[in-house]
Amino acid sequence: MISKTLSCGVVLALAAYSAASAADLPAATQAALKQVKLEPSIMAGLDDELNVPKEWIDKAKAEGAAKVLGTWDPAEFQKMEPVFRARYPGVNITYARSSRYDRAITTLMAMNDGRYVADVIVSFNRSYSEFVKANALADLRDLPAFKNLAPGMKSEDGLWVGSKITRRCIGYNTDRIKDVRELPQQWDEFLTNPRWRDGRLAVVNSYTVWLLPLWQAKGEAWATNFLTKLKNEVQPQLRKEGENAALGLVGAGEYDAIIVAAEYRVAQRQKKGAPIGFHCPDPITTAVSSMAVMRGSPNQYAAMIFVNWAISREGQLLSFAGSGQVPTHKAFLERPEFEYFPETIHGKPSAVADVLGDDQDKVQNLWTTVWGQTK
């Protein structure tokens, strides 16, 4: 369904840090505040968020290193990790960037065999229902920072927390589309405007990230009609590359626009001088990247402490400063400092996918029927 969660105001922390408290922040955190142009007062409440039970810390120090499988580039994660280690000396973590298959399928298969190849997994939304069926996820509601995630940015039963928000809309070539009025205000305009035909539009085959939320927002009949006409009448290029690689071909002029592109990836390429823009039809297809701890993992306490830090003000700030990933913390959500393209986002509802239920299977069946393949 269409959610107003991401388009409404949020309550910001009003208490100010003293000068001494600001100085006590790690140097990397202070640098991130300057980079994002925020006052230290935005960090009010951080101490409470980081105040995990001493028992957790003692047990974590007796464990091995919690293995985190995620989507941060290694260089991005390396900017965050030293701050975590300084906060919790003796609590160890290791990180690996991994494919969706390794984060989700391999992890779940190993757990079913009584093995753990990960303690923390990030961005496994497409396989979330399988983890629930297997009772594979720990309850995170005792994390001190859990309560400060914005509405819709966590599971009410505590099985996942949101590590980032990814808005996926249209990436387009700004050399070929100079007038933004050419861009569709509604998704249906891709079907009715002939300028998108003749291979000038591309579609990524990561259909779950855009077709599933549209299915749930606008209904099965709309999704079936849209995808069928898109394939048969518009005849876009179907791209089999990863989303980021396919976005790069927009800047190279392979096509005029692509369904879909991640907001922060467009911003990254813009900074490098690529002729790429970002535009959102109504509604905005939005994903909240889930982060979870594997239930019963051998490094459970180190994993819980890391996840709590990652969703705290500090972890969210450093993730944004290091990788550009949009925060899920209620103190940051919809602040202009954390937005890239407010002109195409504000005032529009968001379609946020619900990964439970059988809608994912229905969307996959539709995609296979129309395109004759799955990813």
URPE-V474509 format. One record per helix or strand. SS is the DSSP state (2 for helix, 1 for strand). FROM is the first residue (numbers start at 1). TO is the last residue. If there is no record, write none. Layout:
# URPE-V474509
[[SS	FROM	TO] [SS	FROM	TO]]
This chain:
# URPE-V474509
[[1	2	3] [2	5	7] [2	19	24] [2	27	36] [2	40	43] [2	46	49] [2	54	62] [1	66	70] [2	74	87] [1	93	97] [2	100	112] [1	120	122] [2	125	133] [1	137	137] [2	146	148] [1	149	149] [1	154	154] [1	161	173] [2	180	182] [1	186	186] [2	189	192] [2	194	196] [1	201	204] [2	207	209] [2	211	218] [2	220	234] [1	237	239] [2	243	251] [1	257	262] [2	263	271] [1	276	279] [1	282	282] [1	284	294] [2	300	311] [2	313	323] [1	326	326] [1	329	329] [2	336	338] [2	342	345] [1	350	352] [2	359	371]]
